[in-house]
């Protein structure tokens, strides 16, 4: 019985930790739980919110200086919402970076400073392996 209650408490804690933070309702402390939002950005958000609630993500991006589509996508991925909605624009940079193919193993190719040197090194490694 104790294990079940402990499991329930932990599940509730985990759910609360991943709860969305709505920009129109959150306190400064709540906003700062979002990765990438510090005291400076949260202060700008609260200052703009005093002028009126954010209608949508476009309104949020337009009114909060220093927040563009890239940051909006990152903040949304971390749990920030505007009126309960996540950002539907560009994917965050980290997601784009994850989509890139992995580089070849450095043991079989030379480490190159630029793309041309890397290509030459790969060609040389292929020729050497054929010999």
C-alpha positions as CSV (number, residue, x, y, z in Angstrom):
1,X,0.0,0.0,0.0
2,X,2.8,2.4,0.9
3,X,4.5,1.7,-2.5
4,X,1.3,2.5,-4.3
5,X,0.8,5.8,-2.5
6,X,4.5,6.7,-3.1
7,X,4.0,5.9,-6.8
8,X,0.9,8.1,-7.0
9,X,2.7,11.0,-5.2
10,X,5.6,10.7,-7.6
11,X,3.3,10.6,-10.6
12,X,1.5,13.7,-9.5
13,X,4.9,15.5,-8.9
14,X,6.1,14.5,-12.4
15,X,2.8,15.8,-13.9
16,X,3.2,19.1,-12.1
17,X,6.8,19.4,-13.2
18,X,5.8,19.1,-16.9
19,X,2.7,21.4,-16.5
20,X,2.4,24.1,-19.1
21,X,3.1,27.7,-18.1
22,X,0.7,30.2,-19.6
23,X,2.3,33.5,-20.4
24,X,-0.9,35.4,-19.5
25,X,-1.3,33.8,-16.0
26,X,2.3,33.0,-14.9
27,X,4.2,34.8,-12.2
28,X,7.8,35.9,-12.7
29,X,9.0,32.8,-10.9
30,X,6.8,30.6,-13.0
31,X,8.1,32.2,-16.2
32,X,11.7,31.7,-15.1
33,X,11.1,27.9,-14.8
34,X,11.1,27.9,-18.6
35,X,14.6,27.2,-19.9
36,X,15.9,30.3,-21.6
37,X,13.7,32.8,-19.7
38,X,15.6,34.7,-17.1
39,X,14.9,37.8,-15.0
40,X,15.4,40.1,-18.0
41,X,12.9,38.3,-20.4
42,X,10.4,37.6,-17.7
43,X,10.4,41.3,-16.7
44,X,9.8,42.3,-20.3
45,X,6.9,39.8,-20.5
46,X,5.3,41.1,-17.3
47,X,5.7,44.7,-18.4
48,X,4.0,44.0,-21.7
49,X,1.3,41.9,-20.0
50,X,0.4,45.0,-17.9
51,X,-0.7,46.6,-21.1
52,X,-3.0,43.8,-21.9
53,X,-3.1,40.0,-22.3
54,X,-1.2,38.4,-25.2
55,X,-3.7,37.4,-27.9
56,X,-1.5,34.7,-29.5
57,X,2.1,33.9,-30.2
58,X,2.3,36.5,-33.0
59,X,1.2,39.2,-30.5
60,X,3.7,37.8,-27.9
61,X,6.6,37.9,-30.4
62,X,5.7,41.4,-31.6
63,X,5.4,42.9,-28.2
64,X,8.3,41.3,-26.2
65,X,11.6,42.7,-27.5
66,X,14.3,40.1,-28.1
67,X,11.8,37.2,-28.6
68,X,11.6,36.0,-32.2
69,X,10.2,32.8,-33.8
70,X,13.3,30.8,-32.8
71,X,13.0,31.7,-29.1
72,X,9.3,31.3,-29.2
73,X,9.7,27.8,-30.5
74,X,12.3,27.0,-27.8
75,X,10.1,28.4,-25.1
76,X,7.1,26.5,-26.4
77,X,9.1,23.3,-26.4
78,X,10.0,23.9,-22.8
79,X,6.3,24.3,-21.8
80,X,5.4,28.0,-22.4
81,X,1.9,28.6,-23.9
82,X,-0.1,31.6,-24.9
83,X,-3.7,31.1,-24.0
84,X,-3.1,27.4,-23.7
85,X,-1.6,27.1,-27.2
86,X,1.9,26.0,-28.1
87,X,3.9,27.8,-30.8
88,X,3.2,26.5,-34.3
89,X,6.0,28.3,-36.2
90,X,9.6,27.3,-36.9
91,X,11.1,24.4,-35.1
92,X,13.6,25.2,-32.3
93,X,17.2,25.3,-33.4
94,X,18.0,22.2,-31.3
95,X,15.4,20.2,-33.2
96,X,16.9,21.3,-36.5
97,X,20.4,20.3,-35.3
98,X,19.1,16.9,-34.3
99,X,17.8,16.4,-37.8
100,X,21.2,16.8,-39.3
101,X,22.9,13.5,-40.3
102,X,25.8,12.4,-38.1
103,X,29.3,13.1,-39.3
104,X,31.5,10.2,-40.3
105,X,33.8,8.5,-37.8
106,X,37.0,10.5,-37.3
107,X,39.1,7.4,-37.2
108,X,38.4,6.9,-41.0
109,X,38.5,10.5,-42.1
110,X,40.7,13.4,-41.3
111,X,39.4,16.2,-39.2
112,X,39.0,19.2,-41.5
113,X,38.6,22.9,-40.8
114,X,36.2,23.6,-43.6
115,X,33.9,21.6,-45.9
116,X,36.3,21.4,-48.8
117,X,39.1,20.1,-46.7
118,X,36.8,17.5,-45.1
119,X,35.7,16.3,-48.5
120,X,39.3,16.0,-49.7
121,X,40.1,14.0,-46.6
122,X,37.2,11.6,-47.1
123,X,38.3,11.1,-50.7
124,X,41.8,10.3,-49.6
125,X,40.6,7.9,-46.9
126,X,38.5,6.0,-49.4
127,X,41.4,5.8,-51.9
128,X,43.7,4.5,-49.1
129,X,41.3,1.9,-48.0
130,X,41.0,0.6,-51.6
131,X,44.8,0.1,-51.9
